[in-house]
Amino acid sequence: MDVPEDVQRLWDKYKLDESVRRHCLTVARVAMKIAENIRKKGHEVDMDAVLKGALLHDIGRAITHDPFQHFIKSAEILRKEGVDEKIVRIAERHFSAGINAEEASKLGLIPKNYMPETLEEKIVSFADNLAMGVREGTFEEFMRRLEEIDRKNPEMRWLTERTRERARKMKEELERLSGLVF
């Protein structure tokens, strides 16, 4: 997959780790496959936003690997760099299957809606959940990852339960729109 020049420039400027770059490429491959199938079914999809959003969704990992901070840092970097707000929101809303303002507050974050809303935001968020590092995984593997979080951090069950429900709804919507089965 060819990486657009503006994406490569940001990766280099922020010295994004090679493993994160490879992960972003995996997310982009999965996201583009979903987006292309949705487009073939006659739905409008901003393919450029999906590609760049997938490639830049984890730019914040150049600053932190904290799961509850990296997506916020991604948005901060992209806004500072003047990236289109549509792509900024893809990065800001990609975490898991999203978190709402109340949940953000409970996690000690700025109480803001981090829920994927647009089709492009949902595609990248879902593709990120399927990407197991640099490998395309399955939806079942994502669900098992949530179970592992429950075992290691039972105090997070309130969030993983909501995530499961949201992820299933997102899966059903993207399967219906794309004709794919995850």
VMD Tcl script that draws the C-alpha trace (Angstrom):
set ca {
  {0.00 0.00 0.00}
  {1.33 3.42 -0.94}
  {1.47 5.84 1.98}
  {0.41 9.37 0.96}
  {3.21 11.95 1.22}
  {1.42 14.04 3.87}
  {0.97 10.96 6.07}
  {4.61 9.91 5.65}
  {5.72 13.45 6.54}
  {3.74 13.33 9.82}
  {4.96 9.85 10.67}
  {8.54 11.04 10.17}
  {8.11 14.40 11.92}
  {6.76 12.69 15.06}
  {9.16 9.74 14.74}
  {6.30 7.25 14.90}
  {7.66 3.84 15.81}
  {7.94 1.35 12.94}
  {5.69 -1.18 14.72}
  {2.92 1.44 15.03}
  {3.33 2.34 11.34}
  {2.94 -1.34 10.40}
  {-0.15 -1.57 12.60}
  {-1.62 1.52 10.91}
  {-0.97 -0.06 7.49}
  {-2.86 -3.18 8.63}
  {-5.77 -1.05 9.85}
  {-5.75 0.81 6.53}
  {-5.86 -2.44 4.51}
  {-8.81 -3.74 6.55}
  {-10.60 -0.37 6.49}
  {-10.17 0.07 2.74}
  {-11.52 -3.43 2.08}
  {-14.63 -2.61 4.13}
  {-15.00 0.83 2.52}
  {-14.59 -0.52 -1.02}
  {-17.27 -3.14 -0.44}
  {-19.63 -0.54 1.01}
  {-19.03 1.71 -1.99}
  {-19.66 -1.19 -4.39}
  {-23.06 -1.61 -2.71}
  {-23.90 1.97 -3.75}
  {-23.18 3.87 -0.53}
  {-21.12 7.06 -0.32}
  {-17.78 6.63 1.45}
  {-14.96 9.18 1.60}
  {-12.17 6.80 0.62}
  {-9.42 9.38 1.16}
  {-10.64 10.08 4.70}
  {-10.78 6.34 5.47}
  {-7.25 5.82 4.14}
  {-5.67 8.81 5.89}
  {-7.73 8.33 9.04}
  {-6.58 4.71 9.29}
  {-2.95 5.60 8.63}
  {-2.97 8.46 11.16}
  {-5.32 7.11 13.84}
  {-2.43 6.14 16.15}
  {-0.07 9.09 15.54}
  {-0.61 9.92 19.22}
  {1.35 6.79 20.11}
  {4.44 8.81 19.19}
  {3.76 10.59 22.52}
  {2.01 7.97 24.67}
  {0.96 4.34 24.56}
  {-1.62 4.91 27.29}
  {-4.79 3.35 25.82}
  {-6.96 6.10 27.30}
  {-4.76 8.96 26.06}
  {-3.32 8.03 22.67}
  {-6.46 8.84 20.67}
  {-6.71 12.25 22.35}
  {-3.04 12.92 21.55}
  {-3.65 11.79 17.97}
  {-6.37 14.41 17.59}
  {-4.21 17.10 19.22}
  {-1.32 16.43 16.84}
  {-3.54 16.34 13.76}
  {-5.35 19.57 14.70}
  {-2.01 21.28 15.37}
  {-0.82 20.13 11.94}
  {-3.92 21.51 10.20}
  {-5.24 18.13 9.08}
  {-8.84 18.06 7.83}
  {-11.24 17.85 10.79}
  {-12.92 14.79 9.27}
  {-9.63 12.87 9.61}
  {-8.99 14.35 13.06}
  {-12.36 13.02 14.27}
  {-11.60 9.56 12.84}
  {-8.47 9.47 15.01}
  {-10.20 10.99 18.03}
  {-13.11 8.54 17.91}
  {-11.37 5.29 16.97}
  {-10.75 3.92 20.47}
  {-12.37 0.50 20.92}
  {-16.01 1.01 19.90}
  {-16.08 4.55 21.30}
  {-16.71 6.14 24.67}
  {-19.30 8.75 25.50}
  {-18.80 11.91 27.57}
  {-19.99 10.28 30.81}
  {-17.60 7.36 30.35}
  {-14.76 9.72 29.45}
  {-15.34 11.61 32.69}
  {-15.36 8.34 34.66}
  {-12.00 7.50 33.05}
  {-10.56 10.87 34.09}
  {-10.68 12.30 30.57}
  {-12.21 15.55 29.38}
  {-15.95 14.76 29.29}
  {-16.40 14.70 25.53}
  {-18.09 12.41 23.04}
  {-15.50 10.03 21.58}
  {-18.11 7.87 19.84}
  {-17.60 7.05 16.15}
  {-20.56 8.64 14.36}
  {-19.83 8.91 10.64}
  {-19.49 5.88 8.42}
  {-15.79 6.63 7.94}
  {-15.25 6.85 11.72}
  {-17.03 3.53 12.24}
  {-15.03 1.82 9.48}
  {-11.66 2.83 10.94}
  {-12.69 2.10 14.53}
  {-13.94 -1.35 13.55}
  {-10.87 -2.07 11.39}
  {-8.63 -1.14 14.31}
  {-10.48 -3.65 16.49}
  {-9.83 -6.35 13.89}
  {-6.13 -5.49 13.57}
  {-4.12 -7.61 15.97}
  {-0.88 -5.69 15.75}
  {0.19 -6.16 12.14}
  {-2.14 -9.09 11.47}
  {-5.78 -8.97 10.43}
  {-7.65 -10.78 13.16}
  {-11.28 -11.68 13.66}
  {-14.17 -10.16 15.51}
  {-14.10 -13.14 17.87}
  {-10.46 -12.37 18.70}
  {-11.47 -8.81 19.58}
  {-14.19 -10.17 21.88}
  {-11.64 -12.49 23.51}
  {-9.33 -9.50 24.05}
  {-12.17 -7.82 25.96}
  {-12.59 -10.98 28.06}
  {-8.87 -10.86 28.86}
  {-9.27 -7.24 30.00}
  {-12.12 -8.38 32.26}
  {-9.88 -11.04 33.83}
  {-6.92 -8.72 34.36}
  {-8.90 -5.59 35.27}
  {-12.33 -6.54 36.64}
  {-12.90 -2.91 37.62}
  {-13.13 -2.13 33.86}
  {-16.02 -4.54 33.25}
  {-18.49 -1.64 33.13}
  {-16.64 -0.37 30.03}
  {-15.96 -3.71 28.34}
  {-19.64 -4.67 28.61}
  {-20.65 -1.45 26.83}
  {-17.87 -1.97 24.31}
  {-19.13 -5.46 23.45}
  {-22.62 -4.14 22.80}
  {-21.38 -1.23 20.68}
  {-18.93 -3.41 18.74}
  {-21.66 -5.92 17.90}
  {-23.91 -3.13 16.61}
  {-21.06 -1.67 14.56}
  {-20.27 -5.12 13.16}
  {-23.92 -5.68 12.16}
  {-24.12 -2.27 10.48}
  {-20.90 -2.71 8.53}
  {-21.83 -6.28 7.51}
  {-25.20 -5.04 6.26}
  {-23.65 -2.17 4.30}
  {-20.65 -4.08 2.91}
  {-21.99 -7.60 2.40}
  {-18.92 -8.88 4.25}
  {-19.03 -11.21 7.24}
  {-16.67 -10.49 10.11}
}
mol new
graphics top color blue
foreach p $ca { graphics top sphere $p radius 0.5 }
foreach p [lrange $ca 0 end-1] q [lrange $ca 1 end] { graphics top cylinder $p $q radius 0.2 }
display resetview
